[in-house]
Amino acid sequence: MKLKQLESLLGNLDQFTEPKIDLEQYPTRPHIASRMIYTAANTFGDITSKVVADFGCGCGTLGIASALLDAENVIGIDVDSLSLETALSNAEDLEVNIDLVQCDIHHLEWRGPVVNTVVMNPPFGTRKKGSDLDFLLKALKHIKRVALRDFNATSAEVLCELRFDVPQMYKFHKKKEVDIAVDLWRFTP
């Protein structure tokens, strides 16, 4: 699938109807989501024929993008039941299969299949200090377990800086849209 086709498909996904600020629910826009997953698939081989977990999957954008790029299995994990309902509807609309699990990331104990790749757009950590790191540490815990078992190493690199466009969604937002500089990280065992 070409990048523009992936972006177009993601552009048709439903997003949060009642976003929850305490969960820092912001949609991962099609432009950034398509490039993240396309790069992971085509530059690094991290998606196609892999088991992919989307931590804090929200409405399913990153997980669905992974499924569209032929992930073997996609598991979306989120604490919010309304987000998971939207993710399920989005997956059904695009006729892709993703497994959805309602779980607080703090209580996630992995007992399922070995996950090759974790994708996520974690909370910014502005409402609940450290929530961004909670997601990262949970992902790294899994990656570290696999890395130590299989490779005895872990590396991290910033692939690029992206502009994450945050639309006016909450009452305290003063501007119609704000671009926030974010880094796209890749951690590898």
Backbone as JSON Lines, residues from 0, in Angstrom:
{"i":0,"aa":"M","n":[0.85,-1.18,0.0],"ca":[0.0,0.0,0.0],"c":[0.89,1.24,0.0]}
{"i":1,"aa":"K","n":[0.51,2.2,-0.77],"ca":[1.27,3.45,-0.84],"c":[0.92,4.34,0.34]}
{"i":2,"aa":"L","n":[1.85,5.23,0.67],"ca":[1.69,6.13,1.81],"c":[0.43,6.99,1.69]}
{"i":3,"aa":"K","n":[0.19,7.57,0.54],"ca":[-0.98,8.45,0.36],"c":[-2.29,7.67,0.52]}
{"i":4,"aa":"Q","n":[-2.31,6.41,0.07],"ca":[-3.5,5.59,0.23],"c":[-3.75,5.3,1.71]}
{"i":5,"aa":"L","n":[-2.67,4.99,2.44],"ca":[-2.79,4.75,3.88],"c":[-3.32,6.0,4.59]}
{"i":6,"aa":"E","n":[-2.75,7.15,4.27],"ca":[-3.2,8.4,4.88],"c":[-4.67,8.67,4.58]}
{"i":7,"aa":"S","n":[-5.08,8.41,3.35],"ca":[-6.47,8.63,2.96],"c":[-7.42,7.73,3.75]}
{"i":8,"aa":"L","n":[-7.07,6.46,3.9],"ca":[-7.91,5.54,4.67],"c":[-8.0,5.96,6.13]}
{"i":9,"aa":"L","n":[-6.89,6.37,6.7],"ca":[-6.89,6.81,8.1],"c":[-7.69,8.09,8.28]}
{"i":10,"aa":"G","n":[-7.76,8.9,7.24],"ca":[-8.52,10.15,7.31],"c":[-10.01,9.94,7.44]}
{"i":11,"aa":"N","n":[-10.48,8.73,7.15],"ca":[-11.91,8.44,7.25],"c":[-12.31,7.83,8.59]}
{"i":12,"aa":"L","n":[-11.35,7.66,9.5],"ca":[-11.65,7.05,10.79],"c":[-12.4,8.02,11.69]}
{"i":13,"aa":"D","n":[-13.36,7.48,12.46],"ca":[-14.02,8.28,13.48],"c":[-13.04,8.53,14.61]}
{"i":14,"aa":"Q","n":[-13.19,9.67,15.27],"ca":[-12.33,10.01,16.39],"c":[-13.18,10.2,17.64]}
{"i":15,"aa":"F","n":[-12.58,10.66,18.69],"ca":[-13.25,10.82,19.98],"c":[-14.49,11.7,19.86]}
{"i":16,"aa":"T","n":[-15.64,11.2,20.32],"ca":[-16.84,12.02,20.33],"c":[-16.94,12.8,21.63]}
{"i":17,"aa":"E","n":[-16.43,12.21,22.7],"ca":[-16.42,12.86,24.02],"c":[-15.03,12.66,24.64]}
{"i":18,"aa":"P","n":[-14.03,13.38,24.13],"ca":[-12.67,13.16,24.64],"c":[-12.56,13.48,26.13]}
{"i":19,"aa":"K","n":[-11.75,12.71,26.81],"ca":[-11.56,12.87,28.25],"c":[-10.2,13.51,28.5]}
{"i":20,"aa":"I","n":[-10.21,14.71,29.04],"ca":[-8.97,15.44,29.27],"c":[-8.09,14.73,30.28]}
{"i":21,"aa":"D","n":[-8.68,14.07,31.27],"ca":[-7.86,13.38,32.27],"c":[-7.06,12.24,31.66]}
{"i":22,"aa":"L","n":[-7.52,11.72,30.5],"ca":[-6.77,10.68,29.78],"c":[-5.92,11.29,28.66]}
{"i":23,"aa":"E","n":[-5.99,12.62,28.53],"ca":[-5.27,13.34,27.47],"c":[-5.56,12.73,26.1]}
{"i":24,"aa":"Q","n":[-6.83,12.58,25.8],"ca":[-7.24,11.98,24.54],"c":[-7.19,13.0,23.41]}
{"i":25,"aa":"Y","n":[-6.23,12.81,22.54],"ca":[-6.08,13.61,21.33],"c":[-5.94,12.64,20.17]}
{"i":26,"aa":"P","n":[-6.61,12.92,19.06],"ca":[-6.5,12.0,17.92],"c":[-5.11,12.07,17.29]}
{"i":27,"aa":"T","n":[-4.62,10.93,16.88],"ca":[-3.39,10.89,16.08],"c":[-3.84,11.12,14.65]}
{"i":28,"aa":"R","n":[-3.51,12.29,14.12],"ca":[-4.01,12.68,12.81],"c":[-3.43,11.78,11.72]}
{"i":29,"aa":"P","n":[-4.16,11.63,10.61],"ca":[-3.76,10.72,9.53],"c":[-2.37,11.01,8.97]}
{"i":30,"aa":"H","n":[-2.01,12.27,8.88],"ca":[-0.72,12.64,8.31],"c":[0.43,12.04,9.12]}
{"i":31,"aa":"I","n":[0.37,12.21,10.43],"ca":[1.45,11.74,11.29],"c":[1.37,10.22,11.5]}
{"i":32,"aa":"A","n":[0.16,9.69,11.67],"ca":[-0.01,8.25,11.89],"c":[0.45,7.44,10.68]}
{"i":33,"aa":"S","n":[0.09,7.89,9.5],"ca":[0.48,7.15,8.29],"c":[1.99,7.12,8.12]}
{"i":34,"aa":"R","n":[2.65,8.23,8.4],"ca":[4.1,8.28,8.25],"c":[4.82,7.45,9.32]}
{"i":35,"aa":"M","n":[4.28,7.47,10.53],"ca":[4.88,6.65,11.6],"c":[4.86,5.17,11.24]}
{"i":36,"aa":"I","n":[3.68,4.69,10.89],"ca":[3.52,3.26,10.65],"c":[4.14,2.85,9.32]}
{"i":37,"aa":"Y","n":[4.02,3.69,8.3],"ca":[4.64,3.41,7.0],"c":[6.16,3.29,7.14]}
{"i":38,"aa":"T","n":[6.75,4.2,7.91],"ca":[8.2,4.15,8.14],"c":[8.58,2.9,8.92]}
{"i":39,"aa":"A","n":[7.83,2.59,9.96],"ca":[8.11,1.38,10.74],"c":[8.04,0.14,9.87]}
{"i":40,"aa":"A","n":[7.08,0.11,8.96],"ca":[6.91,-1.06,8.09],"c":[7.96,-1.13,6.99]}
{"i":41,"aa":"N","n":[8.14,-0.04,6.27],"ca":[8.95,-0.08,5.06],"c":[10.42,0.23,5.24]}
{"i":42,"aa":"T","n":[10.77,0.96,6.28],"ca":[12.18,1.25,6.53],"c":[12.8,0.23,7.48]}
{"i":43,"aa":"F","n":[12.02,-0.2,8.47],"ca":[12.59,-1.05,9.53],"c":[12.02,-2.46,9.57]}
{"i":44,"aa":"G","n":[10.98,-2.76,8.83],"ca":[10.4,-4.09,8.84],"c":[9.75,-4.45,10.17]}
{"i":45,"aa":"D","n":[9.19,-3.46,10.87],"ca":[8.64,-3.67,12.2],"c":[7.14,-3.96,12.23]}
{"i":46,"aa":"I","n":[6.46,-3.97,11.08],"ca":[5.01,-4.11,11.07],"c":[4.55,-5.35,10.31]}
{"i":47,"aa":"T","n":[4.89,-5.45,9.05],"ca":[4.42,-6.54,8.2],"c":[4.82,-7.89,8.78]}
{"i":48,"aa":"S","n":[3.83,-8.78,8.92],"ca":[4.01,-10.14,9.46],"c":[4.48,-10.15,10.91]}
{"i":49,"aa":"K","n":[4.24,-9.07,11.63],"ca":[4.63,-8.97,13.05],"c":[3.39,-8.89,13.93]}
{"i":50,"aa":"V","n":[3.56,-9.22,15.19],"ca":[2.52,-9.0,16.19],"c":[2.76,-7.6,16.76]}
{"i":51,"aa":"V","n":[1.76,-6.74,16.61],"ca":[1.89,-5.33,16.98],"c":[0.9,-5.02,18.1]}
{"i":52,"aa":"A","n":[1.39,-4.35,19.15],"ca":[0.52,-3.87,20.22],"c":[0.48,-2.35,20.17]}
{"i":53,"aa":"D","n":[-0.72,-1.8,20.29],"ca":[-0.92,-0.35,20.32],"c":[-1.35,0.01,21.73]}
{"i":54,"aa":"F","n":[-0.41,0.55,22.53],"ca":[-0.68,0.91,23.91],"c":[-1.4,2.26,23.95]}
{"i":55,"aa":"G","n":[-2.54,2.31,24.62],"ca":[-3.35,3.53,24.64],"c":[-3.92,3.79,23.27]}
{"i":56,"aa":"C","n":[-4.53,2.77,22.69],"ca":[-4.91,2.79,21.27],"c":[-5.97,3.83,20.92]}
{"i":57,"aa":"G","n":[-6.71,4.34,21.91],"ca":[-7.73,5.33,21.6],"c":[-8.7,4.8,20.56]}
{"i":58,"aa":"C","n":[-8.87,5.53,19.49],"ca":[-9.81,5.15,18.43],"c":[-9.22,4.18,17.42]}
{"i":59,"aa":"G","n":[-8.0,3.71,17.68],"ca":[-7.41,2.63,16.89],"c":[-6.57,3.02,15.7]}
{"i":60,"aa":"T","n":[-6.24,4.28,15.55],"ca":[-5.57,4.75,14.35],"c":[-4.25,4.01,14.06]}
{"i":61,"aa":"L","n":[-3.35,3.94,15.03],"ca":[-2.05,3.3,14.79],"c":[-2.19,1.79,14.6]}
{"i":62,"aa":"G","n":[-3.06,1.18,15.39],"ca":[-3.28,-0.26,15.24],"c":[-3.91,-0.6,13.9]}
{"i":63,"aa":"I","n":[-4.89,0.18,13.48],"ca":[-5.53,-0.05,12.19],"c":[-4.54,0.17,11.06]}
{"i":64,"aa":"A","n":[-3.71,1.2,11.17],"ca":[-2.66,1.42,10.15],"c":[-1.74,0.21,10.07]}
{"i":65,"aa":"S","n":[-1.41,-0.36,11.22],"ca":[-0.55,-1.55,11.25],"c":[-1.24,-2.73,10.57]}
{"i":66,"aa":"A","n":[-2.53,-2.9,10.84],"ca":[-3.28,-3.98,10.2],"c":[-3.35,-3.79,8.69]}
{"i":67,"aa":"L","n":[-3.54,-2.54,8.26],"ca":[-3.59,-2.25,6.82],"c":[-2.26,-2.54,6.13]}
{"i":68,"aa":"L","n":[-1.17,-2.47,6.89],"ca":[0.15,-2.78,6.33],"c":[0.57,-4.21,6.67]}
{"i":69,"aa":"D","n":[-0.43,-5.06,6.84],"ca":[-0.25,-6.51,6.94],"c":[0.46,-7.01,8.19]}
{"i":70,"aa":"A","n":[0.18,-6.38,9.33],"ca":[0.65,-6.96,10.58],"c":[-0.01,-8.33,10.74]}
{"i":71,"aa":"E","n":[0.7,-9.27,11.32],"ca":[0.15,-10.61,11.54],"c":[-1.03,-10.56,12.51]}
{"i":72,"aa":"N","n":[-0.88,-9.78,13.58],"ca":[-1.91,-9.62,14.59],"c":[-1.71,-8.25,15.22]}
{"i":73,"aa":"V","n":[-2.81,-7.58,15.54],"ca":[-2.75,-6.28,16.19],"c":[-3.59,-6.35,17.46]}
{"i":74,"aa":"I","n":[-3.0,-5.87,18.55],"ca":[-3.69,-5.83,19.84],"c":[-3.73,-4.38,20.3]}
{"i":75,"aa":"G","n":[-4.93,-3.83,20.42],"ca":[-5.11,-2.47,20.9],"c":[-5.51,-2.49,22.36]}
{"i":76,"aa":"I","n":[-4.81,-1.7,23.18],"ca":[-5.06,-1.68,24.62],"c":[-5.39,-0.25,25.03]}
{"i":77,"aa":"D","n":[-6.54,-0.1,25.72],"ca":[-6.93,1.22,26.2],"c":[-7.81,1.05,27.43]}
{"i":78,"aa":"V","n":[-7.79,2.02,28.3],"ca":[-8.6,1.99,29.52],"c":[-10.04,2.44,29.27]}
{"i":79,"aa":"D","n":[-10.27,3.19,28.2],"ca":[-11.56,3.82,27.94],"c":[-12.44,2.98,27.03]}
{"i":80,"aa":"S","n":[-13.59,2.56,27.55],"ca":[-14.49,1.7,26.79],"c":[-15.08,2.4,25.56]}
{"i":81,"aa":"L","n":[-15.36,3.7,25.65],"ca":[-15.9,4.42,24.49],"c":[-14.88,4.48,23.35]}
{"i":82,"aa":"S","n":[-13.63,4.67,23.7],"ca":[-12.58,4.67,22.67],"c":[-12.48,3.32,22.0]}
{"i":83,"aa":"L","n":[-12.57,2.27,22.79],"ca":[-12.49,0.91,22.23],"c":[-13.67,0.62,21.32]}
{"i":84,"aa":"E","n":[-14.86,1.13,21.67],"ca":[-16.02,0.96,20.79],"c":[-15.77,1.65,19.45]}
{"i":85,"aa":"T","n":[-15.19,2.84,19.49],"ca":[-14.87,3.56,18.25],"c":[-13.81,2.82,17.47]}
{"i":86,"aa":"A","n":[-12.79,2.31,18.16],"ca":[-11.74,1.54,17.48],"c":[-12.33,0.31,16.79]}
{"i":87,"aa":"L","n":[-13.23,-0.39,17.47],"ca":[-13.86,-1.57,16.87],"c":[-14.66,-1.19,15.64]}
{"i":88,"aa":"S","n":[-15.44,-0.12,15.74],"ca":[-16.23,0.35,14.6],"c":[-15.32,0.74,13.42]}
{"i":89,"aa":"N","n":[-14.22,1.44,13.72],"ca":[-13.27,1.83,12.67],"c":[-12.66,0.62,11.99]}
{"i":90,"aa":"A","n":[-12.28,-0.38,12.79],"ca":[-11.68,-1.6,12.23],"c":[-12.69,-2.34,11.35]}
{"i":91,"aa":"E","n":[-13.92,-2.42,11.81],"ca":[-14.96,-3.08,11.02],"c":[-15.21,-2.34,9.72]}
{"i":92,"aa":"D","n":[-15.23,-1.0,9.77],"ca":[-15.46,-0.21,8.56],"c":[-14.38,-0.46,7.51]}
{"i":93,"aa":"L","n":[-13.14,-0.66,7.96],"ca":[-12.04,-0.9,7.01],"c":[-11.76,-2.39,6.81]}
{"i":94,"aa":"E","n":[-12.59,-3.22,7.45],"ca":[-12.49,-4.67,7.3],"c":[-11.11,-5.2,7.67]}
{"i":95,"aa":"V","n":[-10.6,-4.74,8.81],"ca":[-9.35,-5.27,9.36],"c":[-9.65,-5.86,10.74]}
{"i":96,"aa":"N","n":[-8.85,-6.82,11.13],"ca":[-9.03,-7.46,12.42],"c":[-8.01,-6.92,13.41]}
{"i":97,"aa":"I","n":[-8.52,-6.44,14.54],"ca":[-7.65,-6.09,15.65],"c":[-8.31,-6.61,16.93]}
{"i":98,"aa":"D","n":[-7.5,-7.1,17.83],"ca":[-7.99,-7.53,19.13],"c":[-7.92,-6.34,20.06]}
{"i":99,"aa":"L","n":[-9.0,-6.09,20.79],"ca":[-9.05,-4.94,21.68],"c":[-9.18,-5.41,23.11]}
{"i":100,"aa":"V","n":[-8.4,-4.78,23.99],"ca":[-8.37,-5.15,25.4],"c":[-8.57,-3.89,26.22]}
{"i":101,"aa":"Q","n":[-9.56,-3.92,27.12],"ca":[-9.76,-2.79,28.03],"c":[-8.91,-3.05,29.27]}
{"i":102,"aa":"C","n":[-7.93,-2.18,29.47],"ca":[-6.99,-2.37,30.58],"c":[-6.26,-1.06,30.86]}
{"i":103,"aa":"D","n":[-6.08,-0.77,32.12],"ca":[-5.23,0.35,32.53],"c":[-3.79,-0.08,32.31]}
{"i":104,"aa":"I","n":[-3.02,0.74,31.66],"ca":[-1.63,0.39,31.33],"c":[-0.81,0.04,32.58]}
{"i":105,"aa":"H","n":[-1.18,0.62,33.71],"ca":[-0.47,0.34,34.97],"c":[-0.66,-1.1,35.43]}
{"i":106,"aa":"H","n":[-1.76,-1.72,34.99],"ca":[-2.09,-3.07,35.43],"c":[-1.86,-4.12,34.35]}
{"i":107,"aa":"L","n":[-1.24,-3.71,33.26],"ca":[-1.02,-4.63,32.15],"c":[0.07,-5.64,32.49]}
{"i":108,"aa":"E","n":[-0.3,-6.88,32.54],"ca":[0.65,-7.98,32.7],"c":[0.52,-8.83,31.45]}
{"i":109,"aa":"W","n":[1.56,-8.89,30.68],"ca":[1.47,-9.54,29.37],"c":[1.52,-11.05,29.51]}
{"i":110,"aa":"R","n":[0.47,-11.69,29.03],"ca":[0.41,-13.14,29.02],"c":[0.05,-13.66,27.64]}
{"i":111,"aa":"G","n":[-0.13,-12.76,26.7],"ca":[-0.56,-13.13,25.36],"c":[0.63,-13.51,24.5]}
{"i":112,"aa":"P","n":[0.43,-13.45,23.19],"ca":[1.5,-13.8,22.27],"c":[2.67,-12.82,22.39]}
{"i":113,"aa":"V","n":[3.84,-13.27,22.0],"ca":[5.0,-12.39,21.99],"c":[4.72,-11.24,21.04]}
{"i":114,"aa":"V","n":[4.92,-10.04,21.53],"ca":[4.7,-8.84,20.71],"c":[6.04,-8.43,20.13]}
{"i":115,"aa":"N","n":[6.05,-8.29,18.81],"ca":[7.28,-7.86,18.14],"c":[7.46,-6.35,18.18]}
{"i":116,"aa":"T","n":[6.34,-5.62,18.09],"ca":[6.41,-4.16,17.96],"c":[5.33,-3.52,18.82]}
{"i":117,"aa":"V","n":[5.71,-2.49,19.57],"ca":[4.75,-1.67,20.3],"c":[4.72,-0.31,19.63]}
{"i":118,"aa":"V","n":[3.52,0.12,19.24],"ca":[3.33,1.46,18.69],"c":[2.45,2.22,19.67]}
{"i":119,"aa":"M","n":[2.67,3.51,19.77],"ca":[1.82,4.27,20.67],"c":[2.01,5.77,20.47]}
{"i":120,"aa":"N","n":[0.95,6.47,20.81],"ca":[0.97,7.9,20.95],"c":[0.58,8.13,22.4]}
{"i":121,"aa":"P","n":[1.55,8.12,23.3],"ca":[1.21,8.18,24.73],"c":[0.7,9.57,25.12]}
{"i":122,"aa":"P","n":[0.08,9.66,26.3],"ca":[-0.32,10.98,26.79],"c":[0.9,11.9,26.87]}
{"i":123,"aa":"F","n":[0.67,13.19,26.77],"ca":[1.77,14.15,26.88],"c":[2.32,14.25,28.29]}
{"i":124,"aa":"G","n":[1.53,13.86,29.27],"ca":[1.96,13.96,30.66],"c":[1.76,15.34,31.25]}
{"i":125,"aa":"T","n":[0.85,16.12,30.66],"ca":[0.6,17.47,31.17],"c":[-0.5,17.5,32.22]}
{"i":126,"aa":"R","n":[-1.46,16.61,32.15],"ca":[-2.56,16.56,33.12],"c":[-2.21,15.69,34.31]}
{"i":127,"aa":"K","n":[-1.57,14.59,34.04],"ca":[-1.12,13.69,35.1],"c":[0.38,13.51,34.9]}
{"i":128,"aa":"K","n":[1.15,14.24,35.69],"ca":[2.59,14.23,35.54],"c":[3.14,12.81,35.54]}
{"i":129,"aa":"G","n":[3.92,12.51,34.53],"ca":[4.56,11.21,34.43],"c":[3.77,10.16,33.67]}
{"i":130,"aa":"S","n":[2.54,10.48,33.24],"ca":[1.77,9.48,32.52],"c":[2.41,9.1,31.2]}
{"i":131,"aa":"D","n":[3.12,10.04,30.57],"ca":[3.84,9.72,29.34],"c":[4.92,8.67,29.61]}
{"i":132,"aa":"L","n":[5.62,8.84,30.71],"ca":[6.68,7.89,31.06],"c":[6.13,6.53,31.47]}
{"i":133,"aa":"D","n":[4.93,6.52,32.08],"ca":[4.31,5.25,32.44],"c":[4.13,4.37,31.2]}
{"i":134,"aa":"F","n":[3.65,4.96,30.12],"ca":[3.46,4.22,28.87],"c":[4.8,3.74,28.32]}
{"i":135,"aa":"L","n":[5.76,4.63,28.3],"ca":[7.08,4.28,27.77],"c":[7.73,3.17,28.58]}
{"i":136,"aa":"L","n":[7.66,3.27,29.9],"ca":[8.27,2.25,30.75],"c":[7.59,0.9,30.58]}
{"i":137,"aa":"K","n":[6.27,0.88,30.41],"ca":[5.57,-0.39,30.2],"c":[6.01,-1.02,28.88]}
{"i":138,"aa":"A","n":[6.12,-0.2,27.83],"ca":[6.58,-0.71,26.54],"c":[8.02,-1.2,26.64]}
{"i":139,"aa":"L","n":[8.88,-0.42,27.31],"ca":[10.28,-0.82,27.44],"c":[10.44,-2.08,28.29]}
{"i":140,"aa":"K","n":[9.57,-2.25,29.28],"ca":[9.62,-3.45,30.11],"c":[9.43,-4.68,29.23]}
{"i":141,"aa":"H","n":[8.45,-4.59,28.32],"ca":[8.22,-5.72,27.41],"c":[9.4,-5.88,26.46]}
{"i":142,"aa":"I","n":[9.84,-4.76,25.87],"ca":[10.94,-4.83,24.91],"c":[12.2,-5.34,25.6]}
{"i":143,"aa":"K","n":[12.45,-4.87,26.83],"ca":[13.64,-5.3,27.56],"c":[13.61,-6.8,27.82]}
{"i":144,"aa":"R","n":[12.43,-7.31,28.2],"ca":[12.33,-8.75,28.45],"c":[12.7,-9.53,27.19]}
{"i":145,"aa":"V","n":[12.17,-9.11,26.05],"ca":[12.48,-9.77,24.79],"c":[13.94,-9.54,24.42]}
{"i":146,"aa":"A","n":[14.42,-8.31,24.62],"ca":[15.8,-7.98,24.26],"c":[16.79,-8.78,25.08]}
{"i":147,"aa":"L","n":[16.57,-8.86,26.37],"ca":[17.5,-9.61,27.22],"c":[17.47,-11.09,26.9]}
{"i":148,"aa":"R","n":[16.28,-11.58,26.6],"ca":[16.16,-13.0,26.28],"c":[16.82,-13.32,24.95]}
{"i":149,"aa":"D","n":[16.58,-12.46,23.94],"ca":[17.02,-12.78,22.59],"c":[18.3,-12.1,22.15]}
{"i":150,"aa":"F","n":[18.57,-10.9,22.65],"ca":[19.67,-10.13,22.1],"c":[20.62,-9.55,23.15]}
{"i":151,"aa":"N","n":[20.18,-9.48,24.4],"ca":[20.98,-8.92,25.47],"c":[21.4,-7.47,25.22]}
{"i":152,"aa":"A","n":[20.52,-6.69,24.57],"ca":[20.82,-5.29,24.31],"c":[19.55,-4.54,23.96]}
{"i":153,"aa":"T","n":[19.57,-3.23,24.14],"ca":[18.48,-2.36,23.71],"c":[19.11,-1.04,23.25]}
{"i":154,"aa":"S","n":[18.6,-0.5,22.14],"ca":[19.07,0.8,21.69],"c":[17.87,1.7,21.46]}
{"i":155,"aa":"A","n":[18.12,2.99,21.48],"ca":[17.07,3.97,21.27],"c":[17.6,5.07,20.38]}
{"i":156,"aa":"E","n":[16.75,5.52,19.45],"ca":[17.15,6.64,18.6],"c":[15.92,7.46,18.21]}
{"i":157,"aa":"V","n":[16.14,8.75,18.06],"ca":[15.1,9.63,17.55],"c":[15.2,9.58,16.03]}
{"i":158,"aa":"L","n":[14.11,9.16,15.39],"ca":[14.11,9.07,13.93],"c":[13.9,10.43,13.28]}
{"i":159,"aa":"C","n":[13.0,11.22,13.88],"ca":[12.74,12.55,13.33],"c":[11.88,13.34,14.3]}
{"i":160,"aa":"E","n":[11.83,14.63,14.08],"ca":[10.91,15.49,14.83],"c":[9.71,15.71,13.94]}
{"i":161,"aa":"L","n":[8.53,15.59,14.53],"ca":[7.29,15.77,13.79],"c":[6.48,16.9,14.42]}
{"i":162,"aa":"R","n":[5.54,17.39,13.68],"ca":[4.62,18.4,14.18],"c":[3.29,17.71,14.43]}
{"i":163,"aa":"F","n":[2.9,17.62,15.7],"ca":[1.66,16.98,16.1],"c":[0.61,18.07,16.22]}
{"i":164,"aa":"D","n":[-0.34,18.07,15.29],"ca":[-1.34,19.13,15.3],"c":[-2.47,18.75,16.26]}
{"i":165,"aa":"V","n":[-2.65,19.58,17.26],"ca":[-3.67,19.37,18.28],"c":[-4.83,20.32,17.99]}
{"i":166,"aa":"P","n":[-6.0,19.75,17.66],"ca":[-7.15,20.61,17.38],"c":[-7.75,21.15,18.66]}
{"i":167,"aa":"Q","n":[-8.56,22.19,18.53],"ca":[-9.26,22.76,19.68],"c":[-10.36,21.78,20.09]}
{"i":168,"aa":"M","n":[-10.14,21.1,21.23],"ca":[-11.06,20.05,21.66],"c":[-11.64,20.31,23.05]}
{"i":169,"aa":"Y","n":[-10.94,21.04,23.86],"ca":[-11.34,21.24,25.25],"c":[-11.6,22.71,25.51]}
{"i":170,"aa":"K","n":[-12.36,22.99,26.54],"ca":[-12.74,24.38,26.85],"c":[-11.54,25.28,27.1]}
{"i":171,"aa":"F","n":[-10.48,24.74,27.65],"ca":[-9.32,25.58,27.96],"c":[-8.46,25.88,26.73]}
{"i":172,"aa":"H","n":[-8.72,25.24,25.6],"ca":[-7.98,25.53,24.37],"c":[-8.4,26.89,23.83]}
{"i":173,"aa":"K","n":[-7.44,27.76,23.64],"ca":[-7.72,29.12,23.18],"c":[-7.62,29.25,21.66]}
{"i":174,"aa":"K","n":[-6.79,28.41,21.03],"ca":[-6.57,28.5,19.59],"c":[-7.3,27.36,18.87]}
{"i":175,"aa":"K","n":[-7.6,27.6,17.6],"ca":[-8.3,26.59,16.8],"c":[-7.44,25.33,16.65]}
{"i":176,"aa":"E","n":[-6.15,25.5,16.55],"ca":[-5.23,24.37,16.39],"c":[-3.83,24.81,16.81]}
{"i":177,"aa":"V","n":[-3.08,23.9,17.4],"ca":[-1.71,24.18,17.81],"c":[-0.82,23.03,17.35]}
{"i":178,"aa":"D","n":[0.31,23.37,16.76],"ca":[1.29,22.36,16.39],"c":[2.29,22.22,17.52]}
{"i":179,"aa":"I","n":[2.5,20.98,17.95],"ca":[3.44,20.69,19.02],"c":[4.57,19.85,18.44]}
{"i":180,"aa":"A","n":[5.79,20.25,18.72],"ca":[6.94,19.47,18.26],"c":[7.04,18.19,19.08]}
{"i":181,"aa":"V","n":[7.07,17.05,18.41],"ca":[7.23,15.75,19.07],"c":[8.33,14.98,18.36]}
{"i":182,"aa":"D","n":[8.92,14.07,19.08],"ca":[9.96,13.22,18.49],"c":[9.38,11.84,18.21]}
{"i":183,"aa":"L","n":[9.77,11.26,17.09],"ca":[9.43,9.88,16.78],"c":[10.62,9.03,17.18]}
{"i":184,"aa":"W","n":[10.41,8.22,18.22],"ca":[11.47,7.38,18.76],"c":[11.32,5.96,18.25]}
{"i":185,"aa":"R","n":[12.44,5.27,18.14],"ca":[12.44,3.84,17.83],"c":[13.37,3.16,18.83]}
{"i":186,"aa":"F","n":[12.8,2.24,19.61],"ca":[13.58,1.44,20.55],"c":[13.67,0.04,19.97]}
{"i":187,"aa":"T","n":[14.85,-0.52,19.97],"ca":[15.02,-1.85,19.39],"c":[15.81,-2.77,20.31]}
{"i":188,"aa":"P","n":[15.38,-4.03,20.35],"ca":[16.18,-5.01,21.1],"c":[17.41,-5.39,20.29]}
